[in-house]
Amino acid sequence: MRFSDRVYIVTGAGSGIGEATAKRLAVDGARVVVADVDEAGGRRVADQIVAAGGTAVFVAANVADEQAVDHLVAFAVETYGRLDGAVNNAGVGQPVQRLHETETATWDRLHAVDLRGVFLCLRAEIRHFLQTAAARSSTPAPWPG
């Protein structure tokens, strides 16, 4: 089992590519934190993983919200004692339309989830990884902060 005892967060795991990724990681032995704003979809995926013999928990998370992302990473570490990786998959789309017909709110939502969300997730995850690495060794983390 390739990911035996590894802990992964998968955002946007309540459907589509995120769902498939979460299930594949679980089949390969990972303990999965299923994260999504869609509570019903996220719980369904986590329940299906557990029913199939895998290990998963669901946490509601809006990746465009800084506090929610920080909570997500902390939740993974508190639940499983570690974090080994993440698939920052959450995203939203919009119907194809002409730029001059696109509402500002649509544009802002797309960027908040698809760009800011990935940034916030990576930042929180990297902070955790650097703290963990620094705690394991006597050498300081490679970047200040």
C-alpha positions in Angstrom: 0.0 0.0 0.0 1.8 3.1 -1.3 0.4 5.6 1.1 0.1 3.3 4.2 -0.2 5.4 7.3 0.2 8.7 5.4 -2.3 11.5 6.1 -3.7 13.6 3.2 -6.1 16.5 3.0 -8.1 16.6 -0.2 -10.1 19.8 -0.8 -13.1 19.7 -3.0 -13.4 16.1 -2.1 -17.2 16.1 -2.1 -17.5 15.3 -5.8 -15.7 15.0 -9.1 -11.9 14.8 -9.2 -11.5 15.5 -5.5 -13.9 12.6 -4.7 -12.0 10.2 -7.0 -8.6 11.4 -5.5 -9.7 10.9 -1.9 -11.0 7.4 -2.6 -7.9 6.4 -4.5 -5.6 7.7 -1.7 -7.7 5.7 0.8 -7.5 2.5 -1.4 -3.7 3.0 -1.3 -3.7 3.2 2.5 -3.8 6.9 3.3 -5.9 8.4 6.1 -7.9 11.0 4.3 -9.3 14.3 5.5 -12.2 14.9 3.1 -12.7 18.7 2.9 -15.5 20.5 1.0 -18.1 23.3 1.4 -20.7 20.8 0.4 -21.4 19.0 3.6 -23.7 16.4 2.2 -21.2 15.5 -0.5 -18.2 15.5 1.8 -19.9 13.3 4.4 -21.0 10.9 1.7 -17.5 10.5 0.4 -16.0 10.1 3.9 -18.7 7.5 4.7 -18.1 5.6 1.5 -14.3 5.4 2.2 -15.0 4.1 5.7 -17.6 1.6 4.4 -15.0 0.3 2.0 -12.5 -0.3 4.8 -10.5 2.9 4.5 -9.9 5.7 7.0 -11.5 9.1 6.4 -13.1 12.0 8.2 -15.0 14.9 6.8 -14.4 18.6 7.7 -16.4 21.4 6.2 -14.0 24.0 4.8 -14.3 27.0 2.6 -10.8 27.3 1.1 -11.4 31.0 0.4 -11.5 31.6 4.1 -8.2 31.9 5.9 -9.4 30.8 9.3 -11.2 27.8 7.8 -8.0 26.7 6.0 -5.9 27.1 9.2 -8.6 25.1 11.0 -8.5 22.4 8.3 -4.7 21.8 8.7 -5.0 21.9 12.5 -7.9 19.5 12.3 -5.9 17.0 10.2 -2.9 17.1 12.6 -5.2 16.9 15.7 -7.2 14.0 14.3 -4.3 11.9 12.9 -1.2 13.3 14.6 0.4 14.4 11.4 0.0 15.7 7.8 2.0 14.2 5.0 0.5 15.8 1.9 -2.5 17.5 0.3 -4.4 17.7 -2.9 -5.6 21.3 -3.1 -8.3 20.5 -5.6 -11.2 22.7 -4.6 -12.4 24.9 -7.4 -15.4 26.5 -8.9 -16.3 27.1 -12.5 -18.6 29.4 -14.3 -20.5 29.1 -17.5 -18.6 30.2 -20.6 -19.6 33.7 -21.3 -18.2 36.9 -22.8 -15.9 38.8 -20.5 -18.0 42.0 -20.8 -21.0 40.0 -19.7 -19.3 38.5 -16.6 -20.6 39.8 -13.3 -17.9 41.1 -10.9 -19.2 38.8 -8.1 -18.7 35.8 -10.4 -15.2 36.9 -11.2 -14.4 37.5 -7.5 -15.8 34.1 -6.4 -13.8 32.3 -9.1 -10.6 33.9 -7.9 -11.4 33.6 -4.2 -11.7 29.8 -4.5 -9.5 28.8 -7.5 -6.5 31.1 -6.7 -6.7 32.5 -3.1 -7.9 29.0 -1.9 -4.9 27.3 -3.3 -2.6 30.0 -1.9 -4.2 29.7 1.6 -4.0 25.9 1.6 -0.4 25.8 0.5 0.6 28.5 2.9 -1.0 26.7 5.9 0.4 23.3 4.8 3.9 24.5 4.2 4.0 26.3 7.5 3.1 23.0 9.1 5.7 21.0 7.1 8.4 23.5 8.0 7.5 23.5 11.7 7.5 19.7 11.7 10.9 19.5 9.9 12.4 22.1 12.3 11.2 20.2 15.3 12.8 16.9 14.0 16.2 18.5 13.4 18.5 20.9 15.1 18.8 22.9 11.9 16.4 25.8 11.5 13.8 25.9 8.8 15.2 27.0 5.5 13.1 30.2 5.3 12.7 32.8 8.0 9.3 33.2 9.7 
